[in-house]
């Protein structure tokens, strides 16, 4: 079964609630009319891609007690 993601308008009064609901229900959210410039978003993705190509990612290895950090392929799904 395929679930369509709702498109949330950042400027709508119910945007915070709709954003939260989408994350809870699907694990994702799609937002339009947000104040982030496309160049900033592309820069962030570029920095992430570079970071995960380096060994620096291992400095932030998974913390089993707090369930956060970098989940390497040795401890995560790789499908």
Protein Blocks (a to p, Z undefined) as FASTA:
>chain_A
ZZddddddfkbmklmmmmmmmmmmnopacdehiabdfklmmmmmmmmmmmmmpmklmmmg
ccfklopajddfklmcfZZ
